[in-house]
């Protein structure tokens, strides 16, 4: 572009057009700030939710282990009760 074309270009851009462009730039800056804030909030939420998920998974593992232990204990109690009932039946049969 020649040096003579620059003054013509400057005249072609009116102050209204420049002001409109300036407003668009400021709006874009505000949108960018808002987007960055929203991203930061979303990242904090994701981090918090991941921590909560890990805690819940640990709780589920603990509860699962307790459940297995309780089932095992229940089977042991059932076995002992069946053994006692057989002994009672045997004693009753001897008494008859």
ZIURFEN-V741960 format. One record per helix or strand of 3 or more residues. SS is the DSSP state (alpha for helix, beta for strand). FROM is the first residue (numbers start at 1). TO is the last residue. If there is no record, write none. Layout:
ss = {SS/SS}
from = {FROM/FROM}
to = {TO/TO}
This chain:
ss = {alpha/alpha}
from = {3/15}
to = {12/95}
